[in-house]
Amino acid sequence: MQRTSSASGRISSLAAAAAVAAAGAFLASSPAQAAEGYKFTCQGVGMSTVEPVGDRDGHAVSVGEYSCRAESGRAEGGIVSGANTWERDKGVATLLAGDGVIRKPGSIAVYQFTEGKNA
């Protein structure tokens, strides 16, 4: 399945990737079908700041909320909203927690991410 995302506003590529992955998991629960692409337009919600932990140089935590609208594919018209908490250590971000909800008329899914990394 081809996955693309279109980020708008001030959202990190991590949030867009999370939305695409969540929707991919949501859509993958259907019977096998021909490969299908889909597109999301996402935006950050509120202020996401990187907060130093204070124990060593380059160690920080950030929490980001996002909202995305599915623009095409089977999820078209659906809304994804979620939040991710990242630990950042010298340029490498490791996901500590992530969750959200995908809503579309007649359907709803709740997801939780348990691991992720971005270098």
Secondary structure, 3 states (H helix, E strand, C coil): CCECCEECCCCCHHHHHHHHHHHHHHHHCCCCCCCCCECEEEEEECCCCEEECCCCCCEEEEEEEEEEEECCCCCCCCEEEEEEEEEEECCEEEEEEEEEEEEECCEEEEEEECCCEEC
